[in-house]
Amino acid sequence: MDESRPIFLQIAEQIENDILDGTLPEGTQIPSTNEFAAFHRINPATALKGVSLLVDDGILVKRRGIGMFVADGARARLIARRRADFTAAYVRPLIHEADKLGISIDDLAGLVRAEGIQK
């Protein structure tokens, strides 16, 4: 766990990551809030707060008496949201800084490609 961020957000992000990487496919039941609480040694209410965020976003659905499940279309919604977040957090500032330095979009794309090749 990352001490700098609220635990409930980390629980939500962990579930999102498991959906994105295929560990939790759509239609799959997620662990209960009590299981999350026991695993992370946290209060069940904290785990519920993280799960509830994903229910509110339509990523998880509650089936009364059964549990929480990954919603149909959850992966696509997560990818769309994370791409938008990525663009806002990284791409726009990168383009802005490149513009200040006189780097064209084509040159910037070339720099990105070159960096990708080196790895």
N, C-alpha and C positions, 0 to 999 in steps of 0.2 A: 504494500500500500504506500501511496505517496502522501506524506504528511502535509504537503502544502495545499492539497485540494480536499474538499469535503468527501468523506467516505461514500456517501450515497451517490455522488457523481461518479466516483470510481467504479462502484458496483454497476451503474447504468452503462458506463463505457466498456466494462468487461463483457457484459451481455452483448452490447453492440458489436464488439470485436469478434465475439464467438459467432454471431450471426454472419458477419462479413466474411470470416474465414471458413465458414461452412460447418463449424463445430455444432452449431445450433441451426439446423435447416428450418425453413418455414414449416409450420405445423407441429414442431417439436415442443414438448413440454420443457420448461426451464426448471431448475432447482427451486425449491420453496424458499420463502424468505427465511424460514428457520434454518434451512440448510446453509444458505449464504451466511447467516448470522453465526452459526456454529463454525463454519470453515474460516471465516475472517475474524472470529472472536469479537463480534460487534452486537449491538442491540438489534433485535428483529425489526424494530420500528425504523431503524436507519436503513436496513436492507429494503424494507417495504417502500421507503421514500424513493430509493433508486429505481425500483421496479415500477412504481407508480408513474414516475417520469416517462418511462417507455410506454406505459399503457396510455397516458395522456397524448403521447405522440403517435399512437396507432401502431407502434412497433410490436407490442405485446397485446394479447387479448386474454381476458379472464373468462374462464369457464367455471361457473358456480359449482362448488363442491368438488371440482377436479383439480384446478390450478391455473397457472399462467402458461400461455403458449405463444410461440412466435407467429405473428400475424402473416397472412398471405400478403406478398408484396413488400414485406419489411426490409428485405435486403436492398431492393431497388430504391426504396425511400431513404435508407441510410446512405447509400452510395451518392444519391443526388444531394442530400444535405451535406455530407462530408466534402463533396466536390465544391459545392458553393462556399463552404467554410474555408477550404484550401485556397480557393481563388481569392477570397477576401483577405486571408491572413498572409498569403505568400506571393501569389501571382501579381496582384495589383501593386503591392509595395515593390516587388522586383522590377516591374515595368516602370514604375515611377522613378526608382533609383537609376535604372538604365537610361531613362530619358534625361535625367540630370547630368549623367556622365557622357551623353552624346552617343550612346549605344543604340543602334537601330534594332527594331524588332527582329529583323533577319539575322543580325549579328548576335543578338541575345539568344535566339533559337540555336544558332551554331554553337555558342558557348555551352548551352544546356546539353546539346547532343554530345559535344566533346567530353563533358563531365560524365555523362552516362556511359560513354564508351570506356573510360578509364577504370570503371569499377568492375 
